[in-house]
Structures are given as C-alpha cells and as structure tokens.
Amino acid sequence: MRVLFGILIAAALLGVNAWLYIANKNTPVPEGCENLKPDCSGCGITDCAIRKKEEE
C-alpha cells in the first residue's frame, strides 16, 4: 500500500510540474521585458558566460 501511495504522489507531482511548465510556456512576455540585457557592472562573478560574450 505504501508503494502505491508513493507512486500516486510521484505521478501527481510530475503532473503538476508538466502542467506548470506548459502554462509558463503559454504565458506571454510582459510588456517592456522583450529585450532585456543583463547589467553586468554590479556582478562579482568573473567567470560568467554573459560577461565573456560582452568583452569579445
């Protein structure tokens, strides 16, 4: 019986995850957020892929 409950809980979590993923993909991008560029001047990470692209 415990195995059945475990399988049901796992299936429910996977279903919720799939539903939220699909809902997020179908949500339109908010106005003003279409072409965002990160501001790297305040970031302390020197090994960042975005910073390396900006320097090239």
Buried (B, 14 or more C-beta within 10 A) or exposed (E): EEEEEEEEEEEEEEEEEEEEEEEEEEEEEEEEEEEEEEEEEEEEEEEEEEBEEEEE
